[in-house]
Amino acid sequence: MNKLRVFPKLVIVIGIIFALSGVVAFVGGVFINTFISEQLANQNITTPDDASIPGVQVNGIATAL
């Protein structure tokens, strides 16, 4: 009988842990994307003429690829 009372609380705690982990992963992804974009923009690299997007400053994922 005691285990039946603990199970819903355990599920809630695990759900909160997963939700917090998701928020941390999202914030980390936004931070890394911003950091990489700034670093690429600071290097003043332009794409070559034979690239899929020629003559554009490399400052994001699309132009870096």
C-alpha positions in Angstrom: 0.0 0.0 0.0 2.9 2.4 0.8 4.4 1.8 -2.6 1.2 3.0 -4.3 1.6 6.3 -2.6 5.3 6.8 -3.5 5.0 5.9 -7.2 3.1 9.1 -8.4 5.5 11.3 -6.5 8.4 9.5 -8.0 7.0 10.0 -11.5 6.5 13.7 -10.8 10.1 14.1 -9.6 11.5 12.2 -12.6 9.4 14.4 -14.9 10.6 17.6 -13.3 14.2 16.3 -13.7 13.7 15.6 -17.4 12.0 19.0 -17.9 14.9 20.8 -16.3 17.4 18.8 -18.3 15.6 19.8 -21.5 15.7 23.5 -20.5 19.4 23.3 -19.7 20.1 21.6 -23.1 18.1 24.2 -24.9 19.9 27.1 -23.2 23.2 25.4 -23.9 22.4 25.0 -27.6 21.4 28.6 -27.9 24.5 29.8 -26.2 26.8 27.6 -28.4 25.0 28.7 -31.6 25.5 32.4 -30.6 29.1 31.8 -29.6 30.0 30.0 -32.8 28.2 32.6 -35.0 30.1 35.4 -33.2 33.4 33.7 -33.7 32.8 33.1 -37.4 31.8 36.7 -37.9 34.9 38.0 -36.2 37.2 36.0 -38.5 35.8 37.9 -41.6 35.8 34.8 -43.8 34.0 34.9 -47.2 32.7 31.9 -49.2 34.6 31.1 -52.4 33.2 31.7 -55.8 32.4 28.0 -56.4 30.4 27.6 -53.1 26.7 27.1 -53.1 26.3 30.6 -51.6 29.3 32.5 -53.3 30.9 35.7 -52.0 29.0 35.8 -48.6 30.6 36.4 -45.2 30.7 33.2 -43.2 28.7 34.0 -40.0 26.4 31.0 -39.4 25.8 27.4 -40.0 24.4 27.7 -43.6 27.4 29.6 -44.9 29.9 27.6 -42.9 28.7 24.4 -44.5 
